[in-house]
C-alpha cells in the first residue's frame, strides 16, 4: 500500500486476500473516508497546546502521494481539505497553524521574516479576499519528508519573487514593526 499506518476496515478482497479489490466501489468509499478520520484524530491531538506541540510528528506518518500504490493514492486527494483547519504545523511565532496558513521558507529568508504574520494578499493573490488571511513562516521541520507532507497538505513554498513582494509590504512606513526588519526600515547598514 505504501501507507505508514493500518486502515482497519471490511474491504472487498480477492480470494487470495493479498490485496484489496481494485474495482470495488465499496473499497473506494472506505478509502475516501480515511482523510477525514486522520484529520479528526489529529484535531483531537491538537485540542490542547501541550499535545499540539507533539502532533506535528504526524507528518512522519501521513502519506505522500508518491509513496502510495493503487487505490490507496486516493487518500492523498482528500488530505488538504480534511486538514485545512487542523493546527498541525509549528510556526516561527511559537503557535501551531493549519497548513493553508503556513509558508515554508529557506532558513535565510525565514530568519529575516521572523515570527510575525505575513501579508496574505501578497502570499495568496489568487485566493478570494475572504481567504487571504495572513500567513506564518514554518518553524524548522528538520526533515525533507516532513516538509514535503506539509506542502501536500496545503502549505506553500516561499519563492524569491514572492519573498521580495512580502519584504516590500513589510517595509512600508505603515507596516507594523518587526524585529528582524526594523533596522532595515530605519536604514541601518548593519541590518541591511
C-alpha positions, 0 to 999 in steps of 0.5 A, a space after each residue: 500500500 505504501 501507507 505508514 499506518 493500518 486502515 482497519 476496515 471490511 474491504 472487498 478482497 480477492 480470494 487470495 486476500 493479498 490485496 484489496 479489490 481494485 474495482 470495488 466501489 465499496 473499497 473506494 468509499 472506505 478509502 475516501 473516508 480515511 482523510 477525514 478520520 486522520 484529520 479528526 484524530 489529529 484535531 483531537 491531538 491538537 485540542 490542547 497546546 501541550 499535545 499540539 506541540 507533539 502532533 506535528 510528528 504526524 507528518 512522519 506518518 501521513 502519506 505522500 502521494 508518491 509513496 502510495 500504490 493503487 487505490 490507496 493514492 486516493 487518500 492523498 486527494 482528500 488530505 488538504 481539505 480534511 486538514 485545512 483547519 487542523 493546527 498541525 504545523 509549528 510556526 516561527 511565532 511559537 503557535 501551531 497553524 493549519 497548513 493553508 496558513 503556513 509558508 515554508 521558507 529557506 532558513 535565510 529568508 525565514 530568519 529575516 521574516 521572523 515570527 510575525 504574520 505575513 501579508 496574505 494578499 501578497 502570499 495568496 493573490 489568487 485566493 478570494 479576499 475572504 481567504 487571504 488571511 495572513 500567513 506564518 513562516 514554518 518553524 524548522 521541520 528538520 526533515 525533507 519528508 516532513 516538509 514535503 507532507 506539509 506542502 501536500 497538505 496545503 502549505 506553500 513554498 516561499 519563492 524569491 519573487 514572492 519573498 521580495 513582494 512580502 519584504 516590500 509590504 513589510 517595509 512600508 512606513 505603515 507596516 507594523 514593526 518587526 524585529 528582524 526588519 526594523 533596522 532595515 526600515 530605519 536604514 541601518 547598514 548593519 541590518 541591511 
